[in-house]
Amino acid sequence: MKSPPPWGDLGNPTSPVVDVGVSSSGARVRMQTYENGSLLYRVERDPRDNWVGALPPSATDAYIRHGGPAYYGTLNGGPYQPAASLYGTTSKSFLFDNGCGYLHTNGDKNGQFFYVRNLTFYPAYDKIGRQEGQMGLPVSDEYRVKEGLRQDFEGGYLVYNLNTSKVEVYR
């Protein structure tokens, strides 16, 4: 018998397996939701490269809300347990083709999932130390501001300037 995911039993299926799109890498992505989360299936041309990963409910909701594989890409790994942030917040991280998602596991954002995209903020976030650096964990998804896109973190925020394609750090 297969062991349950690290955050507990997914429970019973609540939907059939459905196609949710194609990732930027060309993989077809299928999903099945359960009482306590979902399973994502990456379907490759070569069946030996197929992969199944599980997401908790808040990550599933975010995945669907943002358009699934078109925005996130395919799920490539997780959950990982990275070191706590400088602010004492713990998380589980999930690697996708187009970035990294963080599920807060304590604190005032406990149970919430936030995504840092490669196309905008992740390279700068990585360079300044990710969750272990002064910015800490993300506390919002990216959102539009006058200059371009902004994402909030425990210790400040990042702005992606659409005119210059540069990320500005505010602590």
Residue pairs with C-beta under 8 A, 6 or more apart in sequence:
4 10
5 37
5 54
5 79
6 79
6 92
7 36
7 37
7 56
7 79
7 92
8 36
9 36
10 34
10 35
10 36
10 37
10 38
10 39
10 54
11 34
11 35
11 36
12 34
12 35
13 32
13 33
13 34
14 33
14 34
14 35
15 32
15 33
16 32
17 30
17 31
17 32
17 41
18 30
18 31
18 32
19 28
19 29
19 30
20 29
20 30
20 31
20 40
20 64
20 68
20 69
21 28
21 29
21 67
21 68
21 69
21 70
22 28
22 29
22 69
22 70
23 29
23 42
23 69
23 70
23 72
23 73
23 74
23 97
24 69
24 70
24 73
24 97
24 98
25 73
25 74
25 97
27 42
27 43
27 44
27 69
27 74
28 42
28 43
29 40
29 41
29 42
29 43
29 68
29 69
29 74
30 40
30 41
30 43
31 38
31 39
31 40
31 41
31 60
31 63
31 68
32 38
32 39
32 41
33 60
36 56
36 57
37 54
37 55
37 56
37 57
37 59
37 60
38 54
38 55
38 57
38 60
38 63
39 52
39 53
39 54
39 55
40 52
40 53
40 54
40 55
40 63
40 74
40 75
41 50
41 51
41 52
42 49
42 50
42 51
42 52
42 53
42 74
42 75
43 50
44 50
44 51
51 74
51 75
51 76
53 75
53 76
53 77
53 78
53 94
55 63
55 75
55 94
56 103
56 113
58 103
58 111
58 112
58 113
59 94
59 101
59 103
59 113
61 113
62 101
62 113
62 114
62 115
62 141
63 72
66 72
66 115
66 141
71 98
71 117
72 96
72 97
72 98
72 99
72 101
72 115
73 96
73 97
73 98
73 99
74 96
74 97
75 94
75 95
75 96
76 95
76 96
76 97
77 94
77 95
78 92
78 93
78 94
78 95
78 101
79 92
79 93
79 94
79 103
80 92
80 93
80 94
80 95
81 90
81 91
81 92
81 93
82 91
82 93
82 130
82 131
82 132
83 131
83 132
84 90
84 131
85 91
85 131
85 132
85 136
85 137
85 154
86 132
86 133
86 134
86 136
86 154
86 155
87 107
87 136
87 137
87 154
87 155
88 106
88 107
89 104
89 106
89 107
89 109
89 131
89 136
89 137
89 154
90 104
90 105
90 106
90 107
91 102
91 103
91 104
91 105
91 131
91 137
92 102
92 103
92 105
93 100
93 101
93 102
93 103
94 100
94 101
94 102
94 103
96 115
98 117
98 118
98 119
99 115
99 116
99 117
99 118
99 119
99 122
100 115
100 116
100 122
101 113
101 114
101 115
101 116
102 113
102 114
102 115
102 116
102 131
102 137
102 138
103 111
103 112
103 113
104 110
104 111
104 112
104 113
104 114
104 137
105 111
109 137
109 139
114 137
114 138
114 139
114 140
114 141
115 138
115 141
116 122
116 125
116 138
116 151
117 142
120 142
120 149
120 151
120 160
120 167
121 142
121 149
121 151
121 158
121 160
121 167
123 167
124 158
124 167
124 169
125 135
125 153
125 158
128 134
128 135
128 169
129 135
131 137
134 155
134 156
134 171
135 153
135 154
135 155
135 156
135 158
135 169
135 171
136 153
136 154
136 155
137 153
137 154
138 151
138 152
138 153
139 152
139 153
139 154
140 151
140 152
141 151
142 149
142 150
142 151
142 160
143 149
143 150
143 151
144 150
145 159
147 159
147 161
147 162
147 163
147 168
148 159
148 160
148 161
148 162
148 163
149 159
149 160
149 162
150 157
150 158
150 159
150 160
151 157
151 158
155 171
156 169
156 170
156 171
157 170
158 167
158 168
158 169
158 170
159 167
159 168
159 170
160 166
160 167
161 167
161 168
